[in-house]
């Protein structure tokens, strides 16, 4: 099984537990959370998700295929029915990346960062960045979770070592966003297998989401049930990787040190999707993460606007 499937499952669980779950609970209360910060501005991808779930008559506790989990996969996977975009699954060798959903946002951020495609790695969108990850792992010089997952010489844990190579193929003609969108819609393996580098980036984003979800100081039992309820038939290696990340201390600066140049905005976006802003510690965590990754306030607020949540900075 691939880490791309794992990310899709965990993203669905975290967003059900924290992101969209927090939005729907807040709307039901018809009041702002502690600190007076409204969760949503009514626009962006979370606004689309909230609107679609309301039209479907779903509740925050609905899970699985046919419920809120199904709507989540459609909207975040860029399906037209969700209202979040007109994303197609794969564009082929000349793809410009995903055009809708969360994958489309990730690919657009990559294009804006100036990262280009290379023929040696495939993987679209992340191009030179992914090639650098592969080379760094082979030389044993890539540290952190990426080095662990790619099985480089500096891999720190045998559990994670080489995990990114499971369910992967050496190269493909799909962007990261296209593969991720497909996995989100299916809540299963994407039609086109990811590369090891795409899997490693998925593992980094999974770590970012779980760090953010814990930034309020807790993941309560209901949230754990929602999260783990999405894990389903993942392999034991993937489940152990999730458990390790859930048990790890929250450290925005340490996470930022593991983020390669060109992936800062994408990691921030995935972190934001796991936040429900029900206390000030979450906003403080996002500020610390943005600062550690040298994201300026204007760029951070632009990401919030794309998602459809209150700006972090006045």
C-alpha positions in Angstrom: 0.0 0.0 0.0 1.2 3.5 -0.8 1.7 6.5 1.5 -0.5 8.4 -1.0 -3.4 6.3 0.0 -2.4 6.7 3.6 -2.4 10.5 3.3 -5.8 10.5 1.6 -7.2 8.4 4.4 -5.6 10.4 7.2 -6.5 13.7 5.5 -10.1 12.7 5.4 -10.0 11.6 9.1 -8.3 14.7 10.3 -10.5 17.1 8.3 -13.6 15.2 9.6 -12.4 15.4 13.1 -11.0 18.9 13.1 -11.5 21.0 10.0 -15.0 20.4 8.6 -16.2 18.9 11.9 -15.2 22.1 13.7 -16.9 24.3 11.1 -20.2 22.3 11.3 -20.2 22.3 15.1 -19.5 26.0 15.2 -22.4 26.7 12.7 -24.7 24.6 14.8 -23.9 26.6 17.9 -24.2 29.8 15.8 -21.4 31.5 17.7 -17.8 32.2 17.3 -15.2 30.0 19.1 -13.0 31.1 21.9 -11.1 34.2 21.1 -13.9 35.5 18.7 -12.3 34.1 15.5 -14.9 32.7 13.1 -13.7 29.5 11.5 -14.9 30.1 7.9 -15.4 33.1 5.6 -18.0 31.2 3.6 -15.7 30.8 0.5 -12.8 28.7 -0.6 -12.6 24.9 -0.6 -13.9 24.4 2.9 -16.9 26.7 2.1 -17.6 24.5 -0.9 -17.3 21.4 1.3 -19.7 22.9 4.0 -22.2 23.9 1.4 -22.2 20.5 -0.3 -22.6 18.7 3.0 -25.6 20.9 3.9 -27.2 20.3 0.6 -26.8 16.6 1.2 -28.4 16.9 4.6 -25.3 15.4 6.3 -24.1 15.8 9.9 -20.6 16.2 11.3 -20.7 12.7 12.6 -21.4 11.1 9.3 -18.6 8.9 8.0 -17.7 6.6 5.2 -18.8 6.2 1.6 -22.2 7.8 0.9 -21.9 10.1 3.9 -19.8 13.2 4.7 -16.7 11.1 4.0 -17.9 10.6 0.4 -18.6 14.3 -0.1 -15.2 15.1 1.4 -13.5 12.9 -1.2 -15.4 14.5 -4.0 -14.8 18.1 -3.1 -11.2 17.8 -2.0 -10.6 15.5 -4.9 -11.8 18.2 -7.3 -14.9 16.5 -8.6 -17.3 18.9 -10.3 -20.3 17.7 -8.1 -18.5 19.1 -5.1 -18.3 22.6 -6.5 -14.6 23.0 -5.7 -13.3 22.7 -9.3 -13.3 20.9 -12.5 -10.3 18.7 -11.9 -9.6 15.7 -14.2 -7.8 12.7 -12.9 -4.7 12.7 -15.1 -3.4 15.0 -17.8 -0.7 12.7 -19.2 2.9 13.5 -20.2 2.1 17.2 -20.8 0.0 17.7 -17.7 0.0 21.1 -16.1 -1.1 19.4 -12.9 -4.5 19.0 -11.2 -7.0 21.7 -11.9 -9.4 21.4 -9.0 -9.7 20.3 -5.4 -6.9 20.2 -2.8 -4.5 18.6 -5.3 -5.0 21.5 -7.7 -4.1 24.0 -5.0 -1.0 22.0 -4.1 0.1 21.8 -7.8 -0.5 25.5 -8.3 1.6 26.4 -5.3 4.4 24.2 -6.8 4.1 26.0 -10.1 4.2 29.4 -8.4 7.4 28.4 -6.5 9.2 28.0 -9.8 9.8 24.2 -9.5 9.8 22.5 -12.9 9.3 19.1 -14.2 12.2 16.7 -15.0 12.2 13.7 -17.3 14.3 11.7 -14.9 11.8 11.4 -12.0 8.4 11.9 -13.6 5.9 12.9 -11.0 4.9 16.2 -12.6 4.7 19.5 -10.8 7.3 18.6 -8.2 9.9 17.8 -10.9 13.4 19.1 -9.8 12.3 19.0 -6.1 11.5 15.3 -6.3 14.7 14.6 -8.2 16.6 16.3 -5.4 14.9 14.1 -2.8 15.8 11.0 -4.7 19.4 12.0 -5.1 19.7 13.1 -1.4 18.3 9.8 -0.2 20.6 7.8 -2.4 23.6 9.7 -1.1 22.5 9.2 2.5 22.3 13.0 3.0 18.6 13.5 3.3 17.5 13.7 6.9 14.2 13.9 8.7 11.0 12.1 7.8 11.8 12.3 4.0 15.1 10.5 4.5 13.5 7.9 6.7 10.7 7.2 4.2 13.0 7.0 1.2 15.3 4.7 3.1 18.4 6.8 2.8 21.6 6.3 4.8 20.5 8.6 7.5 17.1 6.8 8.1 16.6 7.0 11.8 13.9 4.3 12.3 13.6 0.8 10.8 9.8 1.1 10.9 9.7 4.1 8.4 12.8 3.1 6.5 11.9 2.7 2.8 8.2 3.0 3.4 7.8 5.4 0.5 8.9 2.7 -1.9 5.9 0.5 -1.0 3.1 0.6 -3.6 5.3 2.9 -5.8 6.7 2.9 -9.3 10.0 4.5 -10.4 8.4 7.1 -12.6 5.0 8.3 -13.9 3.3 11.0 -16.0 1.1 12.4 -13.2 1.5 15.4 -11.0 1.4 15.0 -7.2 -1.9 16.8 -7.1 -3.5 14.5 -9.7 -2.4 11.4 -7.8 -3.5 12.8 -4.5 -6.9 14.0 -5.9 -7.5 10.5 -7.3 -6.6 8.9 -4.0 -9.0 11.3 -2.2 -11.9 10.5 -4.4 -11.3 6.8 -4.3 -10.2 6.8 -0.6 -8.0 4.0 -1.9 -4.9 3.5 -4.1 -4.8 6.0 -7.1 -5.2 4.6 -10.6 -1.6 5.6 -11.4 0.9 4.5 -8.7 2.9 7.3 -7.1 6.7 7.5 -7.3 8.7 6.9 -4.1 9.3 10.7 -4.0 5.6 11.5 -4.3 5.0 9.0 -1.5 7.7 10.6 0.7 6.1 14.0 0.2 2.8 12.5 1.1 4.4 11.2 4.3 5.7 14.7 5.1 2.3 16.2 4.6 0.7 13.5 6.7 3.1 14.4 9.5 2.3 18.1 9.1 -1.5 17.5 9.4 -1.1 15.4 12.5 1.2 18.0 14.1 -1.4 20.7 13.4 -4.3 18.6 14.6 -2.5 18.2 18.0 -1.5 21.9 18.3 -4.5 22.7 20.5 -2.9 20.4 23.1 -5.1 17.4 22.5 -6.8 15.0 20.1 -9.9 13.9 22.1 -11.4 10.4 21.9 -14.1 11.4 19.5 -11.5 13.0 17.2 -9.3 9.8 17.5 -12.3 7.7 16.5 -13.0 9.8 13.5 -9.4 9.8 12.4 -8.7 6.1 13.0 -12.1 5.2 11.5 -10.8 6.4 8.1 -7.6 4.2 8.3 -9.5 1.0 7.4 -7.4 -1.6 5.6 -4.0 0.2 5.7 -1.0 -2.1 6.2 0.6 -2.4 9.6 3.7 -0.4 8.5 1.4 2.5 7.5 -0.6 2.3 10.8 2.6 2.2 12.8 3.9 5.3 11.0 0.6 7.1 11.8 0.9 6.0 15.5 4.4 7.3 15.7 3.4 10.7 14.3 0.4 10.9 16.6 2.7 10.2 19.6 5.5 12.7 18.5 5.7 16.0 20.4 4.3 19.1 18.6 7.3 21.1 17.3 6.7 23.6 14.5 10.4 24.6 14.2 11.5 20.9 13.9 8.9 20.3 11.3 10.0 23.3 9.3 13.5 22.1 9.3 12.4 19.0 7.4 10.5 20.9 4.7 12.6 21.2 1.4 12.7 24.5 -0.3 9.7 24.8 -2.6 7.3 22.9 -0.3 6.7 25.5 2.4 3.3 26.7 1.1 2.1 23.2 0.5 3.0 22.0 4.0 1.3 25.1 5.5 -1.8 24.4 3.5 -2.1 20.9 4.7 -1.5 22.0 8.2 -4.3 24.6 7.9 -6.7 22.0 6.8 -6.3 20.2 10.1 -7.0 23.2 12.3 -10.4 24.2 13.7 -9.4 27.4 15.5 -11.2 26.6 18.7 -8.5 28.0 20.8 -5.6 30.5 20.4 -2.9 27.8 20.6 -3.7 26.7 17.0 -3.3 30.2 15.7 0.0 30.4 17.6 1.2 27.1 16.1 0.4 28.3 12.6 2.3 31.5 13.2 5.3 29.6 14.5 5.2 27.3 11.5 4.9 30.1 9.0 7.7 32.0 10.7 10.0 29.0 10.8 9.4 28.4 7.1 9.9 32.1 6.2 6.4 32.5 4.8 5.5 36.2 4.9 2.1 37.4 6.3 0.7 38.3 2.9 1.4 34.8 1.6 -0.1 33.2 4.7 -3.3 35.2 4.4 -3.6 34.3 0.7 -3.5 30.6 1.6 -6.2 31.2 4.2 -8.4 32.9 1.6 -8.0 30.0 -0.8 -9.2 27.6 1.9 -12.0 30.0 3.0 -11.0 30.6 6.6 -10.3 33.7 8.6 -6.9 35.4 7.9 -4.2 34.6 10.4 -2.9 38.2 10.3 -4.8 41.5 10.5 
